[in-house]
Amino acid sequence: MLYIFDLGNVIVDIDFNRVLGAWSDFSRVPLATLKQSFAMSETFHQHERGEISDEEFAERFCHEMDLSLSYEQFAHGWQAVFVAIRPEVTDIMNKLRKQGHRVVVLSNTNRLHTTFWPDEYPEVNAAADHVYLSQEMGMRKPEARIYQAVLQAEGYSAADAVFFDDNADNIEGANQLGITSILVTGKETIPNYFAKQLC
């Protein structure tokens, strides 16, 4: 089987409130105001596809949120999103690989984040056979083509794949291709799913 794991809030806990908190400290804009103006806009999507640079993303995102930050301040806040690894998930990934399954990560991410998390959480790369990143692939979830690209690269059919993600749209996109897809709603979702399989 091919097991496909999302990164954020699946393998690593993330919290965008930490980003907004850092930006609020730097800019003196109230946190409540930033929460109202923060949105995953097309600028965000373009950055995840690698269509715009980190610097252009920072400039455009600050403009959209009416924020006055230096690039360094923006980047510092942007990388504050990461909270901690979920060791129970990397343990399961390692067990699956020992059983002969193929285990990969498929993440909507961006260059600014990938300059941070691989060094901060080396357990992720160590537990995966391959890591697929949206900005390197030029596409993002829930676009059908990104799932198809992973299946083709790995040599598996949709019927032989299981996908874990915390975003309902991403789950729906994979479901439409016939991939068994599990919505991760908390830290217990993945351990509970594998409780019987890995006994």
Secondary structure, DSSP 4 states (H G I P E B T S, - for coil): -EEEE-SBTTTEEE-HHHHHHHHHHHH---HHHHHHH----HHHHHHHTT-S-HHHHHHHHHHHHT----HHHHHHHHGGGEEEE-HHHHHHHHHHHHTT-EEEEEE---HHHHTTHHHH-HHHHHH-SEEEEHHHHT--TT-HHHHHHHHHHHT--GGGEEEEES-HHHHHHHHTTT-EEEE--STTHHHHHHHHHT-
